[in-house]
Amino acid sequence: MSTSTSEAQTQEMKEIQIWKCKDSECNAWIRDEFVTEAAPSCPLCSSMMEQSKKQVPLAVKKVRKTFIMGKRRF
Ligand SMILES: [Zn+2]
């Protein structure tokens, strides 16, 4: 959980399950939650895909919106 001692890292990342294209020249990937097939094929080049993981920034849009609304009230 939150055991990090590094204060420099402000951008929180989370690891998600993805499927990525096996073709090294193709950068296509899909979130695992959007895949219904057992073995999906690449939507761009139709190559086989393999299960992998990817680090993505945590979305903080909800927090931002609250902040803006708080400012407008003033
Ligand atoms: Zn591909």
N, CA, C, O and the ligand as a Tripos MOL2 file, in Angstrom:
@<TRIPOS>MOLECULE
protein
  297   295    75     0     0
PROTEIN
NO_CHARGES

@<TRIPOS>ATOM
      1 N           0.8400   -1.2100    0.0000 N.3       1 MET1
      2 CA          0.0000    0.0000    0.0000 C.3       1 MET1
      3 C           0.8780    1.2650    0.0000 C.2       1 MET1
      4 O           1.6660    1.4360   -0.9300 O.2       1 MET1
      5 N           0.7810    2.1270    0.9640 N.am      2 SER2
      6 CA          1.5340    3.3760    0.9490 C.3       2 SER2
      7 C           2.7500    3.2890    1.8690 C.2       2 SER2
      8 O           2.8130    3.9350    2.9150 O.2       2 SER2
      9 N           3.6990    2.4780    1.4510 N.am      3 THR3
     10 CA          4.8970    2.3010    2.2680 C.3       3 THR3
     11 C           6.0880    3.0280    1.6570 C.2       3 THR3
     12 O           7.2180    2.8600    2.1170 O.2       3 THR3
     13 N           5.8500    3.8250    0.6360 N.am      4 SER4
     14 CA          6.9250    4.5100   -0.0680 C.3       4 SER4
     15 C           7.5610    5.5870    0.8190 C.2       4 SER4
     16 O           6.8630    6.3490    1.4880 O.2       4 SER4
     17 N           8.8970    5.6320    0.8120 N.am      5 THR5
     18 CA          9.5980    6.6520    1.5970 C.3       5 THR5
     19 C          10.0590    7.8030    0.7210 C.2       5 THR5
     20 O          10.5650    8.8100    1.2160 O.2       5 THR5
     21 N           9.8790    7.6470   -0.5860 N.am      6 SER6
     22 CA         10.3140    8.6860   -1.5100 C.3       6 SER6
     23 C           9.2860    9.8150   -1.5810 C.2       6 SER6
     24 O           8.1290    9.5910   -1.9370 O.2       6 SER6
     25 N           9.7250   11.0360   -1.2370 N.am      7 GLU7
     26 CA          8.8030   12.1720   -1.2840 C.3       7 GLU7
     27 C           8.8520   12.8840   -2.6230 C.2       7 GLU7
     28 O           7.9960   13.7160   -2.9250 O.2       7 GLU7
     29 N           9.8630   12.5530   -3.4320 N.am      8 ALA8
     30 CA         10.0190   13.2170   -4.7200 C.3       8 ALA8
     31 C           8.9600   12.7480   -5.7130 C.2       8 ALA8
     32 O           8.5900   13.4860   -6.6260 O.2       8 ALA8
     33 N           8.4720   11.5190   -5.5330 N.am      9 GLN9
     34 CA          7.5170   10.9680   -6.4820 C.3       9 GLN9
     35 C           6.1030   11.4340   -6.1390 C.2       9 GLN9
     36 O           5.4730   10.9240   -5.2130 O.2       9 GLN9
     37 N           5.6260   12.4020   -6.8950 N.am     10 THR10
     38 CA          4.3000   12.9440   -6.6190 C.3      10 THR10
     39 C           3.2380   12.3040   -7.5020 C.2      10 THR10
     40 O           2.0730   12.1980   -7.1200 O.2      10 THR10
     41 N           3.6680   11.8710   -8.7110 N.am     11 GLN11
     42 CA          2.7300   11.2530   -9.6350 C.3      11 GLN11
     43 C           2.4960    9.8090   -9.2370 C.2      11 GLN11
     44 O           3.3930    8.9730   -9.3520 O.2      11 GLN11
     45 N           1.3120    9.5190   -8.7770 N.am     12 GLU12
     46 CA          1.0070    8.1450   -8.3810 C.3      12 GLU12
     47 C           0.7020    7.3060   -9.5980 C.2      12 GLU12
     48 O          -0.0590    7.7050  -10.4800 O.2      12 GLU12
     49 N           1.3130    6.1310   -9.6310 N.am     13 MET13
     50 CA          1.1000    5.2100  -10.7410 C.3      13 MET13
     51 C           0.4110    3.9610  -10.2320 C.2      13 MET13
     52 O           0.5420    3.5740   -9.0710 O.2      13 MET13
     53 N          -0.3180    3.3530  -11.1290 N.am     14 LYS14
     54 CA         -0.8820    2.0560  -10.7760 C.3      14 LYS14
     55 C          -0.6460    1.0880  -11.9140 C.2      14 LYS14
     56 O          -0.5520    1.4750  -13.0790 O.2      14 LYS14
     57 N          -0.5530   -0.1810  -11.5500 N.am     15 GLU15
     58 CA         -0.2630   -1.2030  -12.5420 C.3      15 GLU15
     59 C          -1.5660   -1.8420  -12.9900 C.2      15 GLU15
     60 O          -2.3750   -2.2710  -12.1670 O.2      15 GLU15
     61 N          -1.7630   -1.9010  -14.2970 N.am     16 ILE16
     62 CA         -2.9810   -2.5160  -14.8230 C.3      16 ILE16
     63 C          -2.6210   -3.7020  -15.7140 C.2      16 ILE16
     64 O          -1.5260   -3.7720  -16.2730 O.2      16 ILE16
     65 N          -3.5560   -4.6190  -15.8310 N.am     17 GLN17
     66 CA         -3.3830   -5.7730  -16.7180 C.3      17 GLN17
     67 C          -3.7700   -5.3580  -18.1320 C.2      17 GLN17
     68 O          -4.8320   -4.7760  -18.3540 O.2      17 GLN17
     69 N          -2.9070   -5.6610  -19.0690 N.am     18 ILE18
     70 CA         -3.2120   -5.3230  -20.4640 C.3      18 ILE18
     71 C          -2.8980   -6.5060  -21.3680 C.2      18 ILE18
     72 O          -2.2600   -7.4760  -20.9590 O.2      18 ILE18
     73 N          -3.3590   -6.3980  -22.5910 N.am     19 TRP19
     74 CA         -2.9160   -7.2800  -23.6740 C.3      19 TRP19
     75 C          -2.1400   -6.4050  -24.6270 C.2      19 TRP19
     76 O          -2.6110   -5.3370  -25.0200 O.2      19 TRP19
     77 N          -0.9380   -6.8520  -25.0080 N.am     20 LYS20
     78 CA         -0.1710   -6.0690  -25.9670 C.3      20 LYS20
     79 C           0.1410   -6.9010  -27.1920 C.2      20 LYS20
     80 O           0.2330   -8.1270  -27.1380 O.2      20 LYS20
     81 N           0.3020   -6.1820  -28.3150 N.am     21 CYS21
     82 CA          0.5740   -6.8270  -29.5830 C.3      21 CYS21
     83 C           1.9560   -7.4700  -29.5720 C.2      21 CYS21
     84 O           2.9130   -6.8780  -29.0740 O.2      21 CYS21
     85 N           2.0630   -8.6560  -30.1090 N.am     22 LYS22
     86 CA          3.3510   -9.3540  -30.1360 C.3      22 LYS22
     87 C           4.2840   -8.7940  -31.1990 C.2      22 LYS22
     88 O           5.4930   -9.0220  -31.1530 O.2      22 LYS22
     89 N           3.7270   -8.0660  -32.1530 N.am     23 ASP23
     90 CA          4.5540   -7.4530  -33.1830 C.3      23 ASP23
     91 C           5.3580   -6.2990  -32.5730 C.2      23 ASP23
     92 O           4.7760   -5.3460  -32.0550 O.2      23 ASP23
     93 N           6.6770   -6.3800  -32.6310 N.am     24 SER24
     94 CA          7.5240   -5.3790  -31.9810 C.3      24 SER24
     95 C           7.4020   -4.0030  -32.6400 C.2      24 SER24
     96 O           7.7630   -2.9960  -32.0310 O.2      24 SER24
     97 N           6.9060   -3.9500  -33.8580 N.am     25 GLU25
     98 CA          6.7630   -2.6630  -34.5370 C.3      25 GLU25
     99 C           5.3770   -2.0560  -34.3280 C.2      25 GLU25
    100 O           5.0820   -0.9660  -34.8190 O.2      25 GLU25
    101 N           4.5420   -2.7700  -33.6000 N.am     26 CYS26
    102 CA          3.1850   -2.2960  -33.3560 C.3      26 CYS26
    103 C           3.0390   -1.9870  -31.8700 C.2      26 CYS26
    104 O           3.3770   -2.8160  -31.0250 O.2      26 CYS26
    105 N           2.5470   -0.8180  -31.5560 N.am     27 ASN27
    106 CA          2.4590   -0.4070  -30.1550 C.3      27 ASN27
    107 C           1.0640   -0.6020  -29.5620 C.2      27 ASN27
    108 O           0.7690   -0.0850  -28.4840 O.2      27 ASN27
    109 N           0.2250   -1.3320  -30.2490 N.am     28 ALA28
    110 CA         -1.1590   -1.4770  -29.7920 C.3      28 ALA28
    111 C          -1.2390   -2.2620  -28.4860 C.2      28 ALA28
    112 O          -0.5190   -3.2410  -28.2920 O.2      28 ALA28
    113 N          -2.1120   -1.8280  -27.6070 N.am     29 TRP29
    114 CA         -2.4050   -2.5800  -26.3880 C.3      29 TRP29
    115 C          -3.8210   -2.2680  -25.9540 C.2      29 TRP29
    116 O          -4.3550   -1.2010  -26.2570 O.2      29 TRP29
    117 N          -4.4340   -3.2150  -25.2350 N.am     30 ILE30
    118 CA         -5.8080   -3.0610  -24.7640 C.3      30 ILE30
    119 C          -5.8620   -3.3850  -23.2810 C.2      30 ILE30
    120 O          -5.1790   -4.2950  -22.8120 O.2      30 ILE30
    121 N          -6.6670   -2.6440  -22.5520 N.am     31 ARG31
    122 CA         -6.8930   -2.9930  -21.1500 C.3      31 ARG31
    123 C          -7.5710   -4.3490  -21.0570 C.2      31 ARG31
    124 O          -8.4820   -4.6630  -21.8220 O.2      31 ARG31
    125 N          -7.1080   -5.1380  -20.1100 N.am     32 ASP32
    126 CA         -7.6450   -6.4880  -19.9400 C.3      32 ASP32
    127 C          -9.1570   -6.4710  -19.7050 C.2      32 ASP32
    128 O          -9.8660   -7.3840  -20.1290 O.2      32 ASP32
    129 N          -9.6440   -5.4380  -19.0340 N.am     33 GLU33
    130 CA        -11.0780   -5.3730  -18.7340 C.3      33 GLU33
    131 C         -11.9480   -5.1960  -19.9780 C.2      33 GLU33
    132 O         -13.1520   -5.4490  -19.9400 O.2      33 GLU33
    133 N         -11.3280   -4.7570  -21.0950 N.am     34 PHE34
    134 CA        -12.0820   -4.5760  -22.3350 C.3      34 PHE34
    135 C         -12.0070   -5.8000  -23.2460 C.2      34 PHE34
    136 O         -12.6300   -5.8350  -24.3070 O.2      34 PHE34
    137 N         -11.2460   -6.7910  -22.8230 N.am     35 VAL35
    138 CA        -11.0750   -7.9860  -23.6470 C.3      35 VAL35
    139 C         -11.9980   -9.0900  -23.1550 C.2      35 VAL35
    140 O         -11.9880   -9.4470  -21.9780 O.2      35 VAL35
    141 N         -12.7860   -9.6170  -24.0620 N.am     36 THR36
    142 CA        -13.7120  -10.6840  -23.6920 C.3      36 THR36
    143 C         -13.2480  -12.0360  -24.2020 C.2      36 THR36
    144 O         -13.6660  -13.0730  -23.6860 O.2      36 THR36
    145 N         -12.3950  -12.0340  -25.2030 N.am     37 GLU37
    146 CA        -11.9180  -13.3000  -25.7610 C.3      37 GLU37
    147 C         -10.7830  -13.8810  -24.9200 C.2      37 GLU37
    148 O         -10.1220  -13.1580  -24.1740 O.2      37 GLU37
    149 N         -10.5660  -15.1620  -25.0420 N.am     38 ALA38
    150 CA         -9.4680  -15.8080  -24.3150 C.3      38 ALA38
    151 C          -8.1250  -15.4260  -24.9190 C.2      38 ALA38
    152 O          -7.1360  -15.2670  -24.2040 O.2      38 ALA38
    153 N          -8.0960  -15.2800  -26.2360 N.am     39 ALA39
    154 CA         -6.8660  -14.9050  -26.9150 C.3      39 ALA39
    155 C          -7.1920  -13.8880  -28.0080 C.2      39 ALA39
    156 O          -7.4290  -14.2640  -29.1560 O.2      39 ALA39
    157 N          -7.2030  -12.6120  -27.6570 N.am     40 PRO40
    158 CA         -7.5780  -11.5700  -28.6390 C.3      40 PRO40
    159 C          -6.4930  -11.3610  -29.6960 C.2      40 PRO40
    160 O          -5.3210  -11.6590  -29.4650 O.2      40 PRO40
    161 N          -6.8940  -10.8520  -30.8400 N.am     41 SER41
    162 CA         -5.9190  -10.4870  -31.8660 C.3      41 SER41
    163 C          -5.8480   -8.9660  -31.9530 C.2      41 SER41
    164 O          -6.8040   -8.2700  -31.6100 O.2      41 SER41
    165 N          -4.7290   -8.4670  -32.4040 N.am     42 CYS42
    166 CA         -4.4930   -7.0250  -32.4530 C.3      42 CYS42
    167 C          -5.5020   -6.3250  -33.3670 C.2      42 CYS42
    168 O          -5.6960   -6.7480  -34.5060 O.2      42 CYS42
    169 N          -6.1470   -5.2580  -32.8800 N.am     43 PRO43
    170 CA         -7.1210   -4.5360  -33.7120 C.3      43 PRO43
    171 C          -6.4610   -3.7690  -34.8560 C.2      43 PRO43
    172 O          -7.1340   -3.3900  -35.8140 O.2      43 PRO43
    173 N          -5.1660   -3.5400  -34.7670 N.am     44 LEU44
    174 CA         -4.4700   -2.7660  -35.7970 C.3      44 LEU44
    175 C          -3.8450   -3.6450  -36.8700 C.2      44 LEU44
    176 O          -4.0060   -3.3830  -38.0620 O.2      44 LEU44
    177 N          -3.1330   -4.6900  -36.4520 N.am     45 CYS45
    178 CA         -2.4050   -5.4900  -37.4430 C.3      45 CYS45
    179 C          -2.8000   -6.9700  -37.4240 C.2      45 CYS45
    180 O          -2.2530   -7.7710  -38.1810 O.2      45 CYS45
    181 N          -3.7540   -7.3280  -36.5530 N.am     46 SER46
    182 CA         -4.2680   -8.7000  -36.4760 C.3      46 SER46
    183 C          -3.2370   -9.7270  -36.0250 C.2      46 SER46
    184 O          -3.4450  -10.9260  -36.2050 O.2      46 SER46
    185 N          -2.1420   -9.2820  -35.4490 N.am     47 SER47
    186 CA         -1.1670  -10.2120  -34.8860 C.3      47 SER47
    187 C          -1.7160  -10.7930  -33.5850 C.2      47 SER47
    188 O          -2.7380  -10.3370  -33.0730 O.2      47 SER47
    189 N          -1.0320  -11.7940  -33.0620 N.am     48 MET48
    190 CA         -1.4320  -12.3450  -31.7770 C.3      48 MET48
    191 C          -1.0640  -11.3550  -30.6730 C.2      48 MET48
    192 O          -0.1430  -10.5510  -30.8160 O.2      48 MET48
    193 N          -1.7980  -11.4350  -29.5820 N.am     49 MET49
    194 CA         -1.4940  -10.5530  -28.4590 C.3      49 MET49
    195 C          -1.1200  -11.3840  -27.2510 C.2      49 MET49
    196 O          -1.5160  -12.5430  -27.1330 O.2      49 MET49
    197 N          -0.3450  -10.7770  -26.3440 N.am     50 GLU50
    198 CA          0.0600  -11.4900  -25.1350 C.3      50 GLU50
    199 C          -0.2710  -10.6450  -23.9140 C.2      50 GLU50
    200 O          -0.2730   -9.4160  -23.9670 O.2      50 GLU50
    201 N          -0.5490  -11.3360  -22.8150 N.am     51 GLN51
    202 CA         -0.9130  -10.6400  -21.6000 C.3      51 GLN51
    203 C           0.3140   -9.9930  -20.9760 C.2      51 GLN51
    204 O           1.3890  -10.5910  -20.9270 O.2      51 GLN51
    205 N           0.1430   -8.7750  -20.5030 N.am     52 SER52
    206 CA          1.2530   -8.0520  -19.9120 C.3      52 SER52
    207 C           0.7370   -7.0960  -18.8500 C.2      52 SER52
    208 O          -0.4480   -7.1030  -18.5180 O.2      52 SER52
    209 N           1.6380   -6.2720  -18.3190 N.am     53 LYS53
    210 CA          1.2450   -5.2610  -17.3370 C.3      53 LYS53
    211 C           1.7820   -3.9240  -17.7580 C.2      53 LYS53
    212 O           2.8030   -3.8380  -18.4400 O.2      53 LYS53
    213 N           1.0900   -2.8690  -17.3490 N.am     54 LYS54
    214 CA          1.5160   -1.5360  -17.7540 C.3      54 LYS54
    215 C           1.3110   -0.5650  -16.5920 C.2      54 LYS54
    216 O           0.3150   -0.6450  -15.8720 O.2      54 LYS54
    217 N           2.2620    0.3510  -16.4170 N.am     55 GLN55
    218 CA          2.1350    1.3870  -15.3970 C.3      55 GLN55
    219 C           1.4240    2.5910  -16.0090 C.2      55 GLN55
    220 O           1.8670    3.1310  -17.0230 O.2      55 GLN55
    221 N           0.3390    3.0010  -15.3970 N.am     56 VAL56
    222 CA         -0.3590    4.1830  -15.8830 C.3      56 VAL56
    223 C          -0.5590    5.1580  -14.7190 C.2      56 VAL56
    224 O          -0.6540    4.7330  -13.5680 O.2      56 VAL56
    225 N          -0.6240    6.4620  -15.0090 N.am     57 PRO57
    226 CA         -0.8690    7.4340  -13.9470 C.3      57 PRO57
    227 C          -2.2770    7.2770  -13.3820 C.2      57 PRO57
    228 O          -3.2300    7.0150  -14.1160 O.2      57 PRO57
    229 N          -2.3900    7.4370  -12.0890 N.am     58 LEU58
    230 CA         -3.7090    7.3720  -11.4590 C.3      58 LEU58
    231 C          -4.5150    8.5980  -11.8700 C.2      58 LEU58
    232 O          -4.0210    9.7240  -11.8230 O.2      58 LEU58
    233 N          -5.7360    8.3710  -12.2650 N.am     59 ALA59
    234 CA         -6.5910    9.4920  -12.6520 C.3      59 ALA59
    235 C          -7.0350   10.2630  -11.4200 C.2      59 ALA59
    236 O          -7.4820    9.6740  -10.4360 O.2      59 ALA59
    237 N          -6.9100   11.5950  -11.4790 N.am     60 VAL60
    238 CA         -7.2910   12.4080  -10.3220 C.3      60 VAL60
    239 C          -8.2890   13.4900  -10.7330 C.2      60 VAL60
    240 O          -8.3590   14.5500  -10.1100 O.2      60 VAL60
    241 N          -9.0480   13.2170  -11.7700 N.am     61 LYS61
    242 CA         -9.9870   14.2130  -12.2930 C.3      61 LYS61
    243 C         -11.0460   14.6110  -11.2610 C.2      61 LYS61
    244 O         -11.4400   15.7750  -11.1800 O.2      61 LYS61
    245 N         -11.4930   13.6480  -10.4900 N.am     62 LYS62
    246 CA        -12.5250   13.9170   -9.4900 C.3      62 LYS62
    247 C         -12.0540   14.9570   -8.4740 C.2      62 LYS62
    248 O         -12.7910   15.8740   -8.1110 O.2      62 LYS62
    249 N         -10.8100   14.7930   -8.0270 N.am     63 VAL63
    250 CA        -10.2440   15.7040   -7.0380 C.3      63 VAL63
    251 C         -10.1340   17.1110   -7.6080 C.2      63 VAL63
    252 O         -10.4570   18.0940   -6.9410 O.2      63 VAL63
    253 N          -9.6680   17.1910   -8.8670 N.am     64 ARG64
    254 CA         -9.5110   18.4870   -9.5260 C.3      64 ARG64
    255 C         -10.8420   19.2330   -9.6200 C.2      64 ARG64
    256 O         -10.9090   20.4350   -9.3590 O.2      64 ARG64
    257 N         -11.8740   18.5270   -9.9850 N.am     65 LYS65
    258 CA        -13.1840   19.1430  -10.1650 C.3      65 LYS65
    259 C         -13.6750   19.7550   -8.8540 C.2      65 LYS65
    260 O         -14.2100   20.8630   -8.8320 O.2      65 LYS65
    261 N         -13.4880   19.0280   -7.7850 N.am     66 THR66
    262 CA        -13.8940   19.5160   -6.4710 C.3      66 THR66
    263 C         -13.1540   20.8050   -6.1410 C.2      66 THR66
    264 O         -13.7240   21.7510   -5.5980 O.2      66 THR66
    265 N         -11.8620   20.8150   -6.4850 N.am     67 PHE67
    266 CA        -11.0260   21.9800   -6.1910 C.3      67 PHE67
    267 C         -11.5330   23.2170   -6.9440 C.2      67 PHE67
    268 O         -11.6300   24.3040   -6.3750 O.2      67 PHE67
    269 N         -11.8580   23.0310   -8.2460 N.am     68 ILE68
    270 CA        -12.3350   24.1560   -9.0560 C.3      68 ILE68
    271 C         -13.6710   24.6750   -8.5210 C.2      68 ILE68
    272 O         -13.8830   25.8840   -8.4230 O.2      68 ILE68
    273 N         -14.5530   23.7640   -8.1840 N.am     69 MET69
    274 CA        -15.8630   24.1780   -7.6600 C.3      69 MET69
    275 C         -15.7000   24.9350   -6.3450 C.2      69 MET69
    276 O         -16.4340   25.8840   -6.0690 O.2      69 MET69
    277 N         -14.7420   24.5120   -5.5490 N.am     70 GLY70
    278 CA        -14.4770   25.1930   -4.2860 C.3      70 GLY70
    279 C         -14.0270   26.6240   -4.5030 C.2      70 GLY70
    280 O         -14.3690   27.5210   -3.7330 O.2      70 GLY70
    281 N         -13.2470   26.8280   -5.5700 N.am     71 LYS71
    282 CA        -12.7500   28.1720   -5.8700 C.3      71 LYS71
    283 C         -13.8710   29.0800   -6.3850 C.2      71 LYS71
    284 O         -13.9060   30.2750   -6.0910 O.2      71 LYS71
    285 N         -14.7850   28.4880   -7.1590 N.am     72 ARG72
    286 CA        -15.8570   29.2990   -7.7520 C.3      72 ARG72
    287 C         -16.8440   29.7960   -6.6990 C.2      72 ARG72
    288 O         -17.4730   30.8430   -6.8550 O.2      72 ARG72
    289 N         -16.9620   29.0220   -5.6300 N.am     73 ARG73
    290 CA        -17.8850   29.4320   -4.5700 C.3      73 ARG73
    291 C         -17.4500   30.7470   -3.9300 C.2      73 ARG73
    292 O         -18.2770   31.5210   -3.4480 O.2      73 ARG73
    293 N         -16.1640   30.9820   -3.9340 N.am     74 PHE74
    294 CA        -15.6410   32.1640   -3.2430 C.3      74 PHE74
    295 C         -16.0190   33.4690   -3.9460 C.2      74 PHE74
    296 O         -15.6500   34.5480   -3.4830 O.2      74 PHE74
    297 ZN         -0.5320   -4.9920  -33.6660 Zn       75 ZN75
@<TRIPOS>BOND
     1     1     2 1
     2     2     3 1
     3     3     4 2
     4     3     5 am
     5     5     6 1
     6     6     7 1
     7     7     8 2
     8     7     9 am
     9     9    10 1
    10    10    11 1
    11    11    12 2
    12    11    13 am
    13    13    14 1
    14    14    15 1
    15    15    16 2
    16    15    17 am
    17    17    18 1
    18    18    19 1
    19    19    20 2
    20    19    21 am
    21    21    22 1
    22    22    23 1
    23    23    24 2
    24    23    25 am
    25    25    26 1
    26    26    27 1
    27    27    28 2
    28    27    29 am
    29    29    30 1
    30    30    31 1
    31    31    32 2
    32    31    33 am
    33    33    34 1
    34    34    35 1
    35    35    36 2
    36    35    37 am
    37    37    38 1
    38    38    39 1
    39    39    40 2
    40    39    41 am
    41    41    42 1
    42    42    43 1
    43    43    44 2
    44    43    45 am
    45    45    46 1
    46    46    47 1
    47    47    48 2
    48    47    49 am
    49    49    50 1
    50    50    51 1
    51    51    52 2
    52    51    53 am
    53    53    54 1
    54    54    55 1
    55    55    56 2
    56    55    57 am
    57    57    58 1
    58    58    59 1
    59    59    60 2
    60    59    61 am
    61    61    62 1
    62    62    63 1
    63    63    64 2
    64    63    65 am
    65    65    66 1
    66    66    67 1
    67    67    68 2
    68    67    69 am
    69    69    70 1
    70    70    71 1
    71    71    72 2
    72    71    73 am
    73    73    74 1
    74    74    75 1
    75    75    76 2
    76    75    77 am
    77    77    78 1
    78    78    79 1
    79    79    80 2
    80    79    81 am
    81    81    82 1
    82    82    83 1
    83    83    84 2
    84    83    85 am
    85    85    86 1
    86    86    87 1
    87    87    88 2
    88    87    89 am
    89    89    90 1
    90    90    91 1
    91    91    92 2
    92    91    93 am
    93    93    94 1
    94    94    95 1
    95    95    96 2
    96    95    97 am
    97    97    98 1
    98    98    99 1
    99    99   100 2
   100    99   101 am
   101   101   102 1
   102   102   103 1
   103   103   104 2
   104   103   105 am
   105   105   106 1
   106   106   107 1
   107   107   108 2
   108   107   109 am
   109   109   110 1
   110   110   111 1
   111   111   112 2
   112   111   113 am
   113   113   114 1
   114   114   115 1
   115   115   116 2
   116   115   117 am
   117   117   118 1
   118   118   119 1
   119   119   120 2
   120   119   121 am
   121   121   122 1
   122   122   123 1
   123   123   124 2
   124   123   125 am
   125   125   126 1
   126   126   127 1
   127   127   128 2
   128   127   129 am
   129   129   130 1
   130   130   131 1
   131   131   132 2
   132   131   133 am
   133   133   134 1
   134   134   135 1
   135   135   136 2
   136   135   137 am
   137   137   138 1
   138   138   139 1
   139   139   140 2
   140   139   141 am
   141   141   142 1
   142   142   143 1
   143   143   144 2
   144   143   145 am
   145   145   146 1
   146   146   147 1
   147   147   148 2
   148   147   149 am
   149   149   150 1
   150   150   151 1
   151   151   152 2
   152   151   153 am
   153   153   154 1
   154   154   155 1
   155   155   156 2
   156   155   157 am
   157   157   158 1
   158   158   159 1
   159   159   160 2
   160   159   161 am
   161   161   162 1
   162   162   163 1
   163   163   164 2
   164   163   165 am
   165   165   166 1
   166   166   167 1
   167   167   168 2
   168   167   169 am
   169   169   170 1
   170   170   171 1
   171   171   172 2
   172   171   173 am
   173   173   174 1
   174   174   175 1
   175   175   176 2
   176   175   177 am
   177   177   178 1
   178   178   179 1
   179   179   180 2
   180   179   181 am
   181   181   182 1
   182   182   183 1
   183   183   184 2
   184   183   185 am
   185   185   186 1
   186   186   187 1
   187   187   188 2
   188   187   189 am
   189   189   190 1
   190   190   191 1
   191   191   192 2
   192   191   193 am
   193   193   194 1
   194   194   195 1
   195   195   196 2
   196   195   197 am
   197   197   198 1
   198   198   199 1
   199   199   200 2
   200   199   201 am
   201   201   202 1
   202   202   203 1
   203   203   204 2
   204   203   205 am
   205   205   206 1
   206   206   207 1
   207   207   208 2
   208   207   209 am
   209   209   210 1
   210   210   211 1
   211   211   212 2
   212   211   213 am
   213   213   214 1
   214   214   215 1
   215   215   216 2
   216   215   217 am
   217   217   218 1
   218   218   219 1
   219   219   220 2
   220   219   221 am
   221   221   222 1
   222   222   223 1
   223   223   224 2
   224   223   225 am
   225   225   226 1
   226   226   227 1
   227   227   228 2
   228   227   229 am
   229   229   230 1
   230   230   231 1
   231   231   232 2
   232   231   233 am
   233   233   234 1
   234   234   235 1
   235   235   236 2
   236   235   237 am
   237   237   238 1
   238   238   239 1
   239   239   240 2
   240   239   241 am
   241   241   242 1
   242   242   243 1
   243   243   244 2
   244   243   245 am
   245   245   246 1
   246   246   247 1
   247   247   248 2
   248   247   249 am
   249   249   250 1
   250   250   251 1
   251   251   252 2
   252   251   253 am
   253   253   254 1
   254   254   255 1
   255   255   256 2
   256   255   257 am
   257   257   258 1
   258   258   259 1
   259   259   260 2
   260   259   261 am
   261   261   262 1
   262   262   263 1
   263   263   264 2
   264   263   265 am
   265   265   266 1
   266   266   267 1
   267   267   268 2
   268   267   269 am
   269   269   270 1
   270   270   271 1
   271   271   272 2
   272   271   273 am
   273   273   274 1
   274   274   275 1
   275   275   276 2
   276   275   277 am
   277   277   278 1
   278   278   279 1
   279   279   280 2
   280   279   281 am
   281   281   282 1
   282   282   283 1
   283   283   284 2
   284   283   285 am
   285   285   286 1
   286   286   287 1
   287   287   288 2
   288   287   289 am
   289   289   290 1
   290   290   291 1
   291   291   292 2
   292   291   293 am
   293   293   294 1
   294   294   295 1
   295   295   296 2
@<TRIPOS>SUBSTRUCTURE
     1 MET1         2 RESIDUE 1 A MET
     2 SER2         6 RESIDUE 1 A SER
     3 THR3        10 RESIDUE 1 A THR
     4 SER4        14 RESIDUE 1 A SER
     5 THR5        18 RESIDUE 1 A THR
     6 SER6        22 RESIDUE 1 A SER
     7 GLU7        26 RESIDUE 1 A GLU
     8 ALA8        30 RESIDUE 1 A ALA
     9 GLN9        34 RESIDUE 1 A GLN
    10 THR10       38 RESIDUE 1 A THR
    11 GLN11       42 RESIDUE 1 A GLN
    12 GLU12       46 RESIDUE 1 A GLU
    13 MET13       50 RESIDUE 1 A MET
    14 LYS14       54 RESIDUE 1 A LYS
    15 GLU15       58 RESIDUE 1 A GLU
    16 ILE16       62 RESIDUE 1 A ILE
    17 GLN17       66 RESIDUE 1 A GLN
    18 ILE18       70 RESIDUE 1 A ILE
    19 TRP19       74 RESIDUE 1 A TRP
    20 LYS20       78 RESIDUE 1 A LYS
    21 CYS21       82 RESIDUE 1 A CYS
    22 LYS22       86 RESIDUE 1 A LYS
    23 ASP23       90 RESIDUE 1 A ASP
    24 SER24       94 RESIDUE 1 A SER
    25 GLU25       98 RESIDUE 1 A GLU
    26 CYS26      102 RESIDUE 1 A CYS
    27 ASN27      106 RESIDUE 1 A ASN
    28 ALA28      110 RESIDUE 1 A ALA
    29 TRP29      114 RESIDUE 1 A TRP
    30 ILE30      118 RESIDUE 1 A ILE
    31 ARG31      122 RESIDUE 1 A ARG
    32 ASP32      126 RESIDUE 1 A ASP
    33 GLU33      130 RESIDUE 1 A GLU
    34 PHE34      134 RESIDUE 1 A PHE
    35 VAL35      138 RESIDUE 1 A VAL
    36 THR36      142 RESIDUE 1 A THR
    37 GLU37      146 RESIDUE 1 A GLU
    38 ALA38      150 RESIDUE 1 A ALA
    39 ALA39      154 RESIDUE 1 A ALA
    40 PRO40      158 RESIDUE 1 A PRO
    41 SER41      162 RESIDUE 1 A SER
    42 CYS42      166 RESIDUE 1 A CYS
    43 PRO43      170 RESIDUE 1 A PRO
    44 LEU44      174 RESIDUE 1 A LEU
    45 CYS45      178 RESIDUE 1 A CYS
    46 SER46      182 RESIDUE 1 A SER
    47 SER47      186 RESIDUE 1 A SER
    48 MET48      190 RESIDUE 1 A MET
    49 MET49      194 RESIDUE 1 A MET
    50 GLU50      198 RESIDUE 1 A GLU
    51 GLN51      202 RESIDUE 1 A GLN
    52 SER52      206 RESIDUE 1 A SER
    53 LYS53      210 RESIDUE 1 A LYS
    54 LYS54      214 RESIDUE 1 A LYS
    55 GLN55      218 RESIDUE 1 A GLN
    56 VAL56      222 RESIDUE 1 A VAL
    57 PRO57      226 RESIDUE 1 A PRO
    58 LEU58      230 RESIDUE 1 A LEU
    59 ALA59      234 RESIDUE 1 A ALA
    60 VAL60      238 RESIDUE 1 A VAL
    61 LYS61      242 RESIDUE 1 A LYS
    62 LYS62      246 RESIDUE 1 A LYS
    63 VAL63      250 RESIDUE 1 A VAL
    64 ARG64      254 RESIDUE 1 A ARG
    65 LYS65      258 RESIDUE 1 A LYS
    66 THR66      262 RESIDUE 1 A THR
    67 PHE67      266 RESIDUE 1 A PHE
    68 ILE68      270 RESIDUE 1 A ILE
    69 MET69      274 RESIDUE 1 A MET
    70 GLY70      278 RESIDUE 1 A GLY
    71 LYS71      282 RESIDUE 1 A LYS
    72 ARG72      286 RESIDUE 1 A ARG
    73 ARG73      290 RESIDUE 1 A ARG
    74 PHE74      294 RESIDUE 1 A PHE
    75 ZN75       297 GROUP 0 **** ****
